[in-house]
Amino acid sequence: MPPGSRLTGPGYRARVRIREGDLDDLPAIMAMLDGAVAWLDASGRTGQWGSEPFSDQPGRVEGIAEKIREGTAWIAEVDGTPAGAMTLAPAPPHYVQPAAEPERYVTLLVTSRSYAGLGVGSALLAHAREETRRAGVGLLRVDCYAGSEGRLVDYYRRNGFEPTEPFTVGEWPGQVLAQRVRTSSE
């Protein structure tokens, strides 16, 4: 799909297939991240990820590649085209305190701007819940940028998460959110 084009009108939800990511997906993931940075920059919202494309930052590229190698990357496809990506880990990033119980942690969620608003991110979060349940783990957490009037916090709330603890990294305001997942043993 050409960048900027839409599949259909408001309320449309894309048919999403989710598969495990591999290193061949790295260019597509970086393109999604670069597109998100460009969109945020054009919207005057550089507080979340700045204005420099992720693909121009070797540390960020290597970080995503490492998550793929660890087997924690998931790709959402629409009609065979990568439309979103997520990484799911057994522990939070270094700047968030681990939970007092086993958990799964969404460490990255991004949707191609061509598929924004079509339910791709929500499908990936539903997959994270299912993977958490399959692992017999009852807690799924995520963190996000808490600036820009809390738009991302609201997004995660709409997807069943509840804010737990706020945090800052330097001057970057963040919010941890959690969701209980019913395990197969319950």
N, CA, C and O atoms as a DFTB+ gen file, in Angstrom:
744 C
 N C O
     1  1       0.845      -1.167       0.000
     2  2       0.000       0.000       0.000
     3  2       0.891       1.231       0.000
     4  3       1.839       1.298       0.783
     5  1       0.616       2.195      -0.846
     6  2       1.433       3.408      -0.863
     7  2       1.313       4.159       0.458
     8  3       0.236       4.194       1.053
     9  1       2.426       4.770       0.930
    10  2       2.358       5.529       2.178
    11  2       1.273       6.597       2.095
    12  3       1.103       7.257       1.070
    13  1       0.551       6.748       3.188
    14  2      -0.474       7.779       3.261
    15  2      -1.832       7.358       2.739
    16  3      -2.814       8.064       2.967
    17  1      -1.925       6.217       2.038
    18  2      -3.228       5.783       1.536
    19  2      -3.958       5.017       2.633
    20  3      -3.333       4.536       3.579
    21  1      -5.269       4.903       2.511
    22  2      -6.090       4.224       3.508
    23  2      -6.796       3.045       2.866
    24  3      -7.049       3.052       1.661
    25  1      -7.114       2.037       3.659
    26  2      -7.822       0.876       3.140
    27  2      -9.285       1.195       2.890
    28  3      -9.843       0.806       1.864
    29  1      -9.909       1.905       3.827
    30  2     -11.320       2.273       3.699
    31  2     -11.641       3.326       4.741
    32  3     -10.731       3.876       5.360
    33  1     -12.914       3.617       4.947
    34  2     -13.334       4.723       5.789
    35  2     -13.276       4.462       7.281
    36  3     -12.801       3.416       7.724
    37  1     -13.772       5.440       8.064
    38  2     -13.761       5.343       9.523
    39  2     -14.485       4.088      10.007
    40  3     -15.468       3.647       9.412
    41  1     -13.977       3.531      11.093
    42  2     -14.593       2.343      11.668
    43  2     -14.114       1.039      11.063
    44  3     -14.390      -0.030      11.608
    45  1     -13.400       1.103       9.946
    46  2     -12.886      -0.111       9.316
    47  2     -11.826      -0.731      10.214
    48  3     -10.994      -0.020      10.778
    49  1     -11.851      -2.032      10.349
    50  2     -10.823      -2.773      11.067
    51  2     -10.195      -3.739      10.085
    52  3     -10.883      -4.552       9.467
    53  1      -8.886      -3.644       9.946
    54  2      -8.164      -4.494       9.010
    55  2      -8.155      -5.938       9.497
    56  3      -8.215      -6.196      10.700
    57  1      -8.081      -6.879       8.557
    58  2      -7.855      -8.288       8.904
    59  2      -6.370      -8.454       9.124
    60  3      -5.566      -8.304       8.203
    61  1      -6.022      -8.760      10.336
    62  2      -4.627      -8.783      10.751
    63  2      -4.204     -10.216      11.028
    64  3      -4.905     -10.966      11.707
    65  1      -3.042     -10.586      10.488
    66  2      -2.410     -11.871      10.794
    67  2      -1.134     -11.554      11.559
    68  3      -0.360     -10.689      11.147
    69  1      -0.911     -12.246      12.664
    70  2       0.264     -11.980      13.484
    71  2       1.186     -13.183      13.439
    72  3       0.756     -14.324      13.607
    73  1       2.456     -12.909      13.210
    74  2       3.472     -13.960      13.133
    75  2       4.709     -13.508      13.897
    76  3       4.889     -12.324      14.182
    77  1       5.553     -14.477      14.220
    78  2       6.807     -14.139      14.882
    79  2       7.709     -13.402      13.898
    80  3       7.769     -13.739      12.716
    81  1       8.399     -12.405      14.401
    82  2       9.311     -11.635      13.560
    83  2      10.663     -12.305      13.438
    84  3      11.050     -13.117      14.279
    85  1      11.378     -11.955      12.378
    86  2      12.760     -12.401      12.223
    87  2      13.577     -11.230      11.686
    88  3      13.038     -10.160      11.406
    89  1      14.877     -11.445      11.546
    90  2      15.748     -10.339      11.146
    91  2      15.407      -9.767       9.774
    92  3      15.746      -8.620       9.486
    93  1      14.742     -10.546       8.926
    94  2      14.299     -10.005       7.638
    95  2      13.269      -8.891       7.823
    96  3      13.050      -8.095       6.909
    97  1      12.639      -8.828       8.991
    98  2      11.639      -7.794       9.279
    99  2      12.251      -6.491       9.777
   100  3      11.553      -5.483       9.885
   101  1      13.539      -6.498      10.081
   102  2      14.161      -5.306      10.655
   103  2      13.949      -4.058       9.795
   104  3      13.583      -3.019      10.343
   105  1      14.162      -4.109       8.469
   106  2      13.928      -2.890       7.673
   107  2      12.484      -2.384       7.764
   108  3      12.258      -1.175       7.824
   109  1      11.518      -3.285       7.775
   110  2      10.114      -2.863       7.867
   111  2       9.824      -2.234       9.229
   112  3       9.120      -1.227       9.311
   113  1      10.361      -2.823      10.292
   114  2      10.146      -2.258      11.630
   115  2      10.778      -0.876      11.717
   116  3      10.170       0.057      12.241
   117  1      12.005      -0.743      11.201
   118  2      12.662       0.562      11.250
   119  2      11.887       1.588      10.427
   120  3      11.796       2.751      10.820
   121  1      11.331       1.171       9.295
   122  2      10.523       2.093       8.480
   123  2       9.275       2.536       9.248
   124  3       8.884       3.701       9.173
   125  1       8.649       1.612       9.987
   126  2       7.482       1.985      10.801
   127  2       7.875       3.000      11.869
   128  3       7.184       3.998      12.074
   129  1       8.986       2.736      12.543
   130  2       9.448       3.660      13.578
   131  2       9.809       5.015      12.979
   132  3       9.459       6.055      13.537
   133  1      10.506       5.004      11.847
   134  2      10.849       6.268      11.180
   135  2       9.593       7.031      10.774
   136  3       9.541       8.254      10.904
   137  1       8.585       6.318      10.285
   138  2       7.323       6.954       9.910
   139  2       6.623       7.564      11.110
   140  3       6.044       8.646      11.015
   141  1       6.676       6.868      12.246
   142  2       6.061       7.397      13.467
   143  2       6.788       8.654      13.935
   144  3       6.153       9.631      14.333
   145  1       8.122       8.630      13.887
   146  2       8.899       9.808      14.284
   147  2       8.570      10.986      13.366
   148  3       8.363      12.103      13.841
   149  1       8.520      10.742      12.059
   150  2       8.207      11.820      11.104
   151  2       6.811      12.386      11.360
   152  3       6.617      13.601      11.320
   153  1       5.841      11.511      11.623
   154  2       4.473      11.955      11.891
   155  2       4.410      12.775      13.179
   156  3       3.786      13.835      13.213
   157  1       5.057      12.283      14.238
   158  2       5.081      13.027      15.498
   159  2       5.768      14.377      15.315
   160  3       5.295      15.392      15.828
   161  1       6.877      14.391      14.587
   162  2       7.612      15.628      14.326
   163  2       6.735      16.618      13.556
   164  3       6.679      17.798      13.903
   165  1       6.056      16.143      12.520
   166  2       5.182      17.013      11.718
   167  2       4.008      17.533      12.542
   168  3       3.460      18.597      12.252
   169  1       3.624      16.776      13.574
   170  2       2.523      17.183      14.455
   171  2       3.003      18.086      15.591
   172  3       2.209      18.512      16.430
   173  1       4.310      18.376      15.613
   174  2       4.864      19.212      16.669
   175  2       5.020      18.493      17.994
   176  3       5.104      19.132      19.043
   177  1       5.059      17.153      17.955
   178  2       5.150      16.361      19.187
   179  2       6.451      15.560      19.206
   180  3       6.444      14.337      19.065
   181  1       7.556      16.262      19.381
   182  2       8.861      15.599      19.366
   183  2       9.279      15.079      20.745
   184  3      10.327      14.446      20.873
   185  1       8.482      15.336      21.759
   186  2       8.846      14.922      23.109
   187  2       8.944      13.422      23.285
   188  3       9.711      12.947      24.123
   189  1       8.176      12.665      22.507
   190  2       8.160      11.212      22.684
   191  2       9.439      10.564      22.168
   192  3      10.142       9.892      22.922
   193  1       9.743      10.762      20.894
   194  2      10.875      10.070      20.277
   195  2      11.835      11.016      19.569
   196  3      12.721      10.553      18.851
   197  1      11.689      12.310      19.746
   198  2      12.571      13.257      19.081
   199  2      12.207      13.420      17.617
   200  3      11.084      13.123      17.208
   201  1      13.165      13.895      16.829
   202  2      12.906      14.121      15.407
   203  2      13.869      13.368      14.502
   204  3      13.730      13.408      13.279
   205  1      14.842      12.684      15.087
   206  2      15.815      11.930      14.288
   207  2      15.271      10.533      13.995
   208  3      14.851       9.828      14.913
   209  1      15.275      10.128      12.724
   210  2      14.791       8.780      12.394
   211  2      15.534       7.704      13.194
   212  3      16.746       7.792      13.393
   213  1      14.804       6.707      13.639
   214  2      15.417       5.604      14.381
   215  2      16.495       4.919      13.554
   216  3      17.523       4.501      14.088
   217  1      16.262       4.804      12.252
   218  2      17.222       4.097      11.393
   219  2      18.562       4.824      11.313
   220  3      19.555       4.234      10.886
   221  1      18.607       6.093      11.716
   222  2      19.863       6.847      11.748
   223  2      20.573       6.720      13.091
   224  3      21.623       7.330      13.294
   225  1      20.015       5.936      14.007
   226  2      20.571       5.777      15.347
   227  2      21.002       4.317      15.537
   228  3      20.174       3.467      15.863
   229  1      22.296       4.022      15.335
   230  2      22.755       2.626      15.392
   231  2      22.344       1.881      16.660
   232  3      22.031       0.693      16.594
   233  1      22.338       2.543      17.796
   234  2      21.947       1.877      19.039
   235  2      20.501       1.410      19.014
   236  3      20.181       0.339      19.529
   237  1      19.632       2.206      18.419
   238  2      18.217       1.814      18.330
   239  2      18.048       0.654      17.357
   240  3      17.287      -0.277      17.622
   241  1      18.752       0.708      16.234
   242  2      18.665      -0.378      15.253
   243  2      19.132      -1.680      15.898
   244  3      18.475      -2.712      15.764
   245  1      20.255      -1.633      16.591
   246  2      20.783      -2.837      17.235
   247  2      19.846      -3.327      18.335
   248  3      19.696      -4.534      18.523
   249  1      19.219      -2.411      19.061
   250  2      18.275      -2.805      20.106
   251  2      17.095      -3.587      19.549
   252  3      16.676      -4.584      20.137
   253  1      16.556      -3.141      18.420
   254  2      15.440      -3.857      17.787
   255  2      15.932      -5.204      17.255
   256  3      15.248      -6.217      17.402
   257  1      17.110      -5.217      16.639
   258  2      17.668      -6.474      16.122
   259  2      17.853      -7.483      17.256
   260  3      17.596      -8.673      17.076
   261  1      18.296      -7.014      18.413
   262  2      18.493      -7.906      19.561
   263  2      17.164      -8.503      20.023
   264  3      17.095      -9.691      20.338
   265  1      16.123      -7.695      20.064
   266  2      14.803      -8.204      20.461
   267  2      14.324      -9.281      19.486
   268  3      13.723     -10.274      19.894
   269  1      14.593      -9.078      18.206
   270  2      14.216     -10.082      17.204
   271  2      14.997     -11.371      17.453
   272  3      14.424     -12.460      17.438
   273  1      16.303     -11.247      17.683
   274  2      17.135     -12.434      17.935
   275  2      16.677     -13.183      19.184
   276  3      16.785     -14.408      19.250
   277  1      16.169     -12.455      20.169
   278  2      15.685     -13.078      21.403
   279  2      14.339     -13.776      21.204
   280  3      13.859     -14.467      22.102
   281  1      13.732     -13.595      20.031
   282  2      12.456     -14.238      19.748
   283  2      11.268     -13.552      20.374
   284  3      10.240     -14.182      20.619
   285  1      11.400     -12.259      20.639
   286  2      10.309     -11.545      21.295
   287  2       9.570     -10.595      20.358
   288  3       8.728      -9.822      20.815
   289  1       9.860     -10.633      19.070
   290  2       9.223      -9.704      18.124
   291  2       8.050     -10.377      17.416
   292  3       8.124     -11.544      17.031
   293  1       6.986      -9.630      17.256
   294  2       5.791     -10.090      16.559
   295  2       5.448      -9.066      15.488
   296  3       5.541      -7.860      15.715
   297  1       5.055      -9.553      14.331
   298  2       4.704      -8.701      13.192
   299  2       3.235      -8.893      12.867
   300  3       2.755     -10.020      12.741
   301  1       2.529      -7.786      12.734
   302  2       1.137      -7.810      12.272
   303  2       1.155      -7.524      10.780
   304  3       1.734      -6.532      10.336
   305  1       0.521      -8.393      10.015
   306  2       0.447      -8.211       8.565
   307  2      -1.000      -8.001       8.138
   308  3      -1.923      -8.598       8.693
   309  1      -1.175      -7.150       7.153
   310  2      -2.455      -6.966       6.485
   311  2      -2.199      -7.276       5.018
   312  3      -1.388      -6.613       4.371
   313  1      -2.885      -8.274       4.496
   314  2      -2.683      -8.712       3.109
   315  2      -1.211      -8.982       2.805
   316  3      -0.723      -8.637       1.728
   317  1      -0.502      -9.602       3.760
   318  2       0.893      -9.977       3.564
   319  2       1.896      -8.852       3.737
   320  3       3.097      -9.071       3.576
   321  1       1.432      -7.653       4.061
   322  2       2.318      -6.500       4.230
   323  2       2.479      -6.189       5.715
   324  3       1.480      -6.096       6.429
   325  1       3.724      -6.023       6.201
   326  2       3.904      -5.643       7.601
   327  2       3.195      -4.318       7.893
   328  3       3.440      -3.306       7.238
   329  1       2.311      -4.354       8.895
   330  2       1.516      -3.181       9.241
   331  2       1.773      -2.715      10.669
   332  3       1.399      -1.601      11.035
   333  1       2.405      -3.557      11.474
   334  2       2.698      -3.203      12.853
   335  2       3.705      -4.171      13.433
   336  3       3.932      -5.251      12.888
   337  1       4.307      -3.776      14.540
   338  2       5.295      -4.628      15.202
   339  2       5.199      -4.436      16.708
   340  3       4.838      -3.367      17.201
   341  1       5.531      -5.496      17.417
   342  2       5.515      -5.474      18.876
   343  2       6.644      -6.359      19.368
   344  3       6.968      -7.373      18.750
   345  1       7.240      -5.967      20.483
   346  2       8.157      -6.861      21.174
   347  2       7.588      -7.119      22.562
   348  3       7.088      -6.213      23.229
   349  1       7.678      -8.372      22.979
   350  2       7.108      -8.833      24.240
   351  2       8.201      -9.570      24.999
   352  3       8.767     -10.541      24.495
   353  1       8.497      -9.117      26.200
   354  2       9.606      -9.671      26.973
   355  2       9.123     -10.199      28.324
   356  3       8.038      -9.836      28.779
   357  1       9.927     -11.061      28.971
   358  2       9.557     -11.580      30.289
   359  2       9.867     -10.614      31.434
   360  3       9.570     -10.907      32.593
   361  1      10.460      -9.470      31.112
   362  2      10.821      -8.491      32.144
   363  2      10.760      -7.090      31.540
   364  3      10.842      -6.931      30.322
   365  1      10.616      -6.084      32.386
   366  2      10.555      -4.714      31.879
   367  2      11.935      -4.197      31.488
   368  3      12.949      -4.818      31.808
   369  1      11.971      -3.059      30.795
   370  2      13.253      -2.420      30.511
   371  2      13.920      -1.961      31.819
   372  3      13.279      -1.920      32.869
   373  1      15.184      -1.628      31.740
   374  2      15.980      -1.299      32.929
   375  2      15.434      -0.126      33.737
   376  3      15.714      -0.035      34.932
   377  1      14.674       0.762      33.133
   378  2      14.201       1.957      33.837
   379  2      12.876       1.740      34.585
   380  3      12.355       2.672      35.196
   381  1      12.332       0.522      34.540
   382  2      11.084       0.198      35.242
   383  2      11.371      -0.931      36.229
   384  3      12.048      -1.902      35.893
   385  1      10.852      -0.794      37.446
   386  2      11.015      -1.843      38.453
   387  2      10.282      -3.102      38.013
   388  3       9.143      -3.017      37.554
   389  1      10.910      -4.270      38.142
   390  2      10.195      -5.517      37.845
   391  2       9.007      -5.685      38.792
   392  3       9.006      -5.168      39.909
   393  1       8.021      -6.404      38.332
   394  2       6.857      -6.708      39.169
   395  2       7.255      -7.732      40.227
   396  3       8.284      -8.398      40.105
   397  1       6.446      -7.848      41.246
   398  2       6.696      -8.805      42.326
   399  2       6.219     -10.205      41.962
   400  3       6.203     -11.096      42.811
   401  1       5.831     -10.403      40.712
   402  2       5.334     -11.690      40.222
   403  2       5.783     -11.847      38.772
   404  3       6.214     -10.873      38.155
   405  1       5.689     -13.051      38.222
   406  2       6.020     -13.210      36.803
   407  2       5.148     -12.288      35.946
   408  3       3.980     -12.051      36.253
   409  1       5.733     -11.786      34.889
   410  2       5.015     -10.869      34.012
   411  2       5.491     -11.014      32.575
   412  3       6.517     -11.634      32.300
   413  1       4.736     -10.438      31.683
   414  2       5.165     -10.196      30.311
   415  2       5.068      -8.693      30.125
   416  3       4.190      -8.041      30.690
   417  1       5.988      -8.142      29.319
   418  2       6.097      -6.694      29.181
   419  2       6.201      -6.335      27.708
   420  3       7.093      -6.811      27.005
   421  1       5.288      -5.496      27.245
   422  2       5.348      -4.987      25.871
   423  2       6.413      -3.898      25.861
   424  3       6.225      -2.835      26.453
   425  1       7.537      -4.163      25.186
   426  2       8.642      -3.209      25.174
   427  2       8.658      -2.337      23.923
   428  3       9.419      -1.372      23.851
   429  1       7.828      -2.668      22.942
   430  2       7.700      -1.835      21.736
   431  2       6.362      -2.149      21.093
   432  3       5.968      -3.310      20.988
   433  1       5.673      -1.115      20.667
   434  2       4.456      -1.262      19.868
   435  2       4.459      -0.126      18.867
   436  3       4.505       1.044      19.246
   437  1       4.409      -0.466      17.594
   438  2       4.395       0.554      16.540
   439  2       3.532       0.060      15.393
   440  3       3.515      -1.130      15.076
   441  1       2.820       0.986      14.778
   442  2       1.984       0.686      13.619
   443  2       2.436       1.553      12.463
   444  3       2.735       2.733      12.646
   445  1       2.487       0.980      11.281
   446  2       2.766       1.769      10.084
   447  2       1.711       2.852       9.971
   448  3       0.528       2.590      10.190
   449  1       2.115       4.048       9.637
   450  2       1.161       5.152       9.500
   451  2       0.111       4.837       8.438
   452  3      -1.001       5.360       8.512
   453  1       0.428       4.004       7.462
   454  2      -0.550       3.625       6.435
   455  2      -1.708       2.827       7.014
   456  3      -2.774       2.750       6.403
   457  1      -1.511       2.236       8.185
   458  2      -2.531       1.394       8.806
   459  2      -3.018       1.971      10.135
   460  3      -3.718       1.287      10.883
   461  1      -2.663       3.199      10.433
   462  2      -3.063       3.825      11.694
   463  2      -4.586       3.886      11.794
   464  3      -5.274       4.206      10.824
   465  1      -5.091       3.578      12.969
   466  2      -6.526       3.655      13.211
   467  2      -7.328       2.474      12.710
   468  3      -8.558       2.499      12.757
   469  1      -6.653       1.437      12.228
   470  2      -7.359       0.281      11.664
   471  2      -7.337      -0.939      12.582
   472  3      -7.705      -2.037      12.165
   473  1      -6.912      -0.753      13.818
   474  2      -6.954      -1.841      14.785
   475  2      -5.721      -2.720      14.827
   476  3      -5.728      -3.756      15.492
   477  1      -4.658      -2.332      14.129
   478  2      -3.443      -3.151      14.095
   479  2      -2.788      -3.203      15.475
   480  3      -2.430      -4.281      15.949
   481  1      -2.630      -2.052      16.118
   482  2      -2.039      -2.026      17.456
   483  2      -2.870      -2.808      18.455
   484  3      -2.328      -3.537      19.286
   485  1      -4.181      -2.660      18.379
   486  2      -5.067      -3.409      19.283
   487  2      -4.952      -4.908      19.050
   488  3      -5.005      -5.688      20.001
   489  1      -4.795      -5.320      17.795
   490  2      -4.618      -6.746      17.491
   491  2      -3.312      -7.263      18.091
   492  3      -3.268      -8.374      18.619
   493  1      -2.256      -6.465      18.011
   494  2      -0.986      -6.875      18.610
   495  2      -1.106      -6.969      20.131
   496  3      -0.561      -7.894      20.733
   497  1      -1.800      -6.039      20.751
   498  2      -1.992      -6.109      22.204
   499  2      -2.835      -7.316      22.598
   500  3      -2.578      -7.939      23.628
   501  1      -3.833      -7.653      21.793
   502  2      -4.619      -8.868      22.050
   503  2      -3.719     -10.098      21.947
   504  3      -3.865     -11.045      22.719
   505  1      -2.788     -10.080      20.991
   506  2      -1.841     -11.187      20.857
   507  2      -0.923     -11.249      22.088
   508  3      -0.603     -12.337      22.567
   509  1      -0.508     -10.103      22.590
   510  2       0.323     -10.079      23.802
   511  2      -0.429     -10.701      24.975
   512  3       0.151     -11.453      25.758
   513  1      -1.717     -10.390      25.095
   514  2      -2.527     -11.004      26.157
   515  2      -2.560     -12.522      25.995
   516  3      -2.402     -13.260      26.967
   517  1      -2.764     -12.979      24.769
   518  2      -2.837     -14.422      24.511
   519  2      -1.500     -15.103      24.806
   520  3      -1.475     -16.173      25.414
   521  1      -0.396     -14.499      24.384
   522  2       0.929     -15.069      24.670
   523  2       1.185     -15.104      26.175
   524  3       1.778     -16.056      26.682
   525  1       0.749     -14.087      26.879
   526  2       0.897     -14.034      28.334
   527  2       0.087     -15.155      28.979
   528  3       0.575     -15.851      29.870
   529  1      -1.142     -15.321      28.527
   530  2      -2.004     -16.387      29.047
   531  2      -1.388     -17.753      28.779
   532  3      -1.341     -18.600      29.670
   533  1      -0.913     -17.970      27.544
   534  2      -0.298     -19.262      27.182
   535  2       0.896     -19.588      28.065
   536  3       1.156     -20.753      28.366
   537  1       1.618     -18.559      28.476
   538  2       2.787     -18.765      29.336
   539  2       2.387     -19.015      30.789
   540  3       3.244     -19.272      31.634
   541  1       1.086     -18.941      31.079
   542  2       0.621     -19.142      32.444
   543  2       0.922     -17.965      33.352
   544  3       0.994     -18.112      34.572
   545  1       1.097     -16.798      32.751
   546  2       1.446     -15.585      33.488
   547  2       0.202     -14.708      33.602
   548  3      -0.555     -14.571      32.641
   549  1      -0.005     -14.119      34.772
   550  2      -1.226     -13.361      35.010
   551  2      -1.102     -11.857      34.906
   552  3      -2.075     -11.143      35.145
   553  1       0.090     -11.353      34.548
   554  2       0.287      -9.904      34.504
   555  2       0.952      -9.503      33.195
   556  3       1.996     -10.038      32.823
   557  1       0.336      -8.559      32.510
   558  2       0.886      -7.965      31.288
   559  2       1.060      -6.480      31.557
   560  3       0.124      -5.805      31.987
   561  1       2.270      -5.971      31.300
   562  2       2.522      -4.540      31.516
   563  2       3.116      -3.908      30.265
   564  3       3.619      -4.586      29.369
   565  1       3.038      -2.590      30.243
   566  2       3.575      -1.778      29.162
   567  2       3.903      -0.418      29.762
   568  3       3.336      -0.041      30.787
   569  1       4.807       0.317      29.139
   570  2       4.975       1.712      29.530
   571  2       4.913       2.561      28.278
   572  3       5.097       2.072      27.164
   573  1       4.653       3.830      28.479
   574  2       4.539       4.726      27.334
   575  2       4.870       6.150      27.740
   576  3       5.014       6.469      28.920
   577  1       4.982       6.980      26.743
   578  2       5.168       8.415      26.920
   579  2       3.900       8.989      27.545
   580  3       2.797       8.748      27.056
   581  1       4.063       9.749      28.624
   582  2       2.900      10.298      29.325
   583  2       2.623      11.751      28.957
   584  3       1.653      12.334      29.441
   585  1       3.471      12.350      28.095
   586  2       3.234      13.726      27.658
   587  2       2.154      13.784      26.594
   588  3       1.401      12.828      26.411
   589  1       2.079      14.907      25.891
   590  2       1.075      15.108      24.827
   591  2      -0.337      14.823      25.322
   592  3      -1.096      14.080      24.698
   593  1      -0.671      15.427      26.454
   594  2      -2.002      15.294      27.050
   595  2      -2.367      13.844      27.377
   596  3      -3.550      13.523      27.490
   597  1      -1.385      12.975      27.529
   598  2      -1.670      11.594      27.913
   599  2      -2.341      10.767      26.832
   600  3      -3.051       9.809      27.139
   601  1      -2.127      11.121      25.567
   602  2      -2.794      10.405      24.467
   603  2      -2.469       8.919      24.447
   604  3      -3.357       8.088      24.253
   605  1      -1.190       8.582      24.650
   606  2      -0.835       7.156      24.641
   607  2      -1.391       6.436      25.870
   608  3      -1.823       5.288      25.773
   609  1      -1.381       7.094      27.003
   610  2      -1.972       6.493      28.203
   611  2      -3.438       6.167      27.923
   612  3      -3.912       5.082      28.260
   613  1      -4.148       7.103      27.310
   614  2      -5.559       6.871      26.966
   615  2      -5.715       5.705      25.996
   616  3      -6.644       4.908      26.124
   617  1      -4.804       5.604      25.023
   618  2      -4.851       4.495      24.062
   619  2      -4.756       3.154      24.792
   620  3      -5.551       2.247      24.544
   621  1      -3.788       3.039      25.684
   622  2      -3.621       1.773      26.406
   623  2      -4.802       1.507      27.342
   624  3      -5.190       0.354      27.530
   625  1      -5.367       2.543      27.921
   626  2      -6.574       2.351      28.753
   627  2      -7.712       1.795      27.910
   628  3      -8.443       0.909      28.353
   629  1      -7.864       2.316      26.690
   630  2      -8.915       1.792      25.800
   631  2      -8.669       0.327      25.450
   632  3      -9.590      -0.380      25.041
   633  1      -7.436      -0.125      25.609
   634  2      -7.086      -1.517      25.321
   635  2      -6.984      -2.363      26.587
   636  3      -6.348      -3.418      26.582
   637  1      -7.605      -1.905      27.665
   638  2      -7.731      -2.721      28.863
   639  2      -6.661      -2.572      29.922
   640  3      -6.691      -3.289      30.923
   641  1      -5.719      -1.669      29.738
   642  2      -4.660      -1.452      30.724
   643  2      -5.077      -0.357      31.700
   644  3      -5.861       0.530      31.363
   645  1      -4.542      -0.434      32.910
   646  2      -4.779       0.598      33.916
   647  2      -3.440       1.188      34.343
   648  3      -2.483       0.446      34.564
   649  1      -3.357       2.512      34.462
   650  2      -2.109       3.136      34.913
   651  2      -1.731       2.644      36.307
   652  3      -2.588       2.500      37.179
   653  1      -0.449       2.391      36.504
   654  2       0.045       2.007      37.825
   655  2       0.982       3.107      38.312
   656  3       0.547       4.005      39.032
   657  1       2.256       3.056      37.936
   658  2       3.164       4.071      38.449
   659  2       3.739       4.946      37.334
   660  3       4.132       4.448      36.279
   661  1       3.781       6.270      37.587
   662  2       4.467       7.165      36.656
   663  2       5.975       7.081      36.914
   664  3       6.404       6.640      37.980
   665  1       6.761       7.499      35.946
   666  2       8.214       7.533      36.101
   667  2       8.774       8.592      35.159
   668  3       8.067       9.093      34.283
   669  1      10.023       8.923      35.341
   670  2      10.712       9.806      34.402
   671  2      12.071       9.204      34.089
   672  3      12.705       8.572      34.934
   673  1      12.497       9.415      32.862
   674  2      13.853       9.094      32.439
   675  2      14.423      10.427      31.971
   676  3      14.061      10.915      30.900
   677  1      15.314      11.017      32.769
   678  2      15.735      12.387      32.495
   679  2      14.517      13.289      32.633
   680  3      13.919      13.375      33.706
   681  1      14.154      13.955      31.552
   682  2      12.955      14.807      31.553
   683  2      11.788      14.155      30.829
   684  3      10.730      14.767      30.679
   685  1      11.970      12.917      30.378
   686  2      10.943      12.194      29.614
   687  2       9.917      11.618      30.580
   688  3      10.262      10.762      31.395
   689  1       8.646      12.071      30.511
   690  2       7.631      11.546      31.421
   691  2       7.040      10.241      30.901
   692  3       6.604      10.158      29.753
   693  1       7.030       9.242      31.744
   694  2       6.482       7.948      31.346
   695  2       5.408       7.466      32.299
   696  3       5.252       7.982      33.406
   697  1       4.671       6.467      31.844
   698  2       3.614       5.864      32.652
   699  2       3.645       4.358      32.437
   700  3       3.610       3.893      31.297
   701  1       3.710       3.596      33.518
   702  2       3.571       2.146      33.442
   703  2       2.084       1.834      33.563
   704  3       1.373       2.435      34.368
   705  1       1.628       0.887      32.752
   706  2       0.238       0.435      32.805
   707  2       0.242      -1.083      32.913
   708  3       1.162      -1.744      32.434
   709  1      -0.786      -1.629      33.542
   710  2      -0.861      -3.075      33.761
   711  2      -2.248      -3.592      33.421
   712  3      -3.240      -2.863      33.439
   713  1      -2.274      -4.871      33.113
   714  2      -3.528      -5.555      32.808
   715  2      -3.427      -6.970      33.368
   716  3      -2.430      -7.658      33.150
   717  1      -4.437      -7.394      34.075
   718  2      -4.507      -8.771      34.552
   719  2      -4.954      -9.658      33.399
   720  3      -5.843      -9.301      32.625
   721  1      -4.323     -10.813      33.302
   722  2      -4.639     -11.777      32.251
   723  2      -5.085     -13.061      32.927
   724  3      -4.393     -13.595      33.793
   725  1      -6.219     -13.536      32.532
   726  2      -6.723     -14.799      33.095
   727  2      -5.898     -15.938      32.503
   728  3      -5.824     -16.089      31.284
   729  1      -5.284     -16.732      33.366
   730  2      -4.476     -17.857      32.896
   731  2      -5.363     -19.080      32.726
   732  3      -6.487     -19.122      33.228
   733  1      -4.850     -20.072      32.017
   734  2      -5.633     -21.283      31.755
   735  2      -5.917     -22.068      33.035
   736  3      -6.832     -22.891      33.063
   737  1      -5.142     -21.822      34.095
   738  2      -5.364     -22.538      35.354
   739  2      -6.435     -21.879      36.223
   740  3      -6.810     -22.427      37.259
   741  1      -6.926     -20.724      35.817
   742  2      -7.947     -20.018      36.620
   743  2      -9.337     -20.406      36.201
   744  3     -10.313     -19.911      36.766
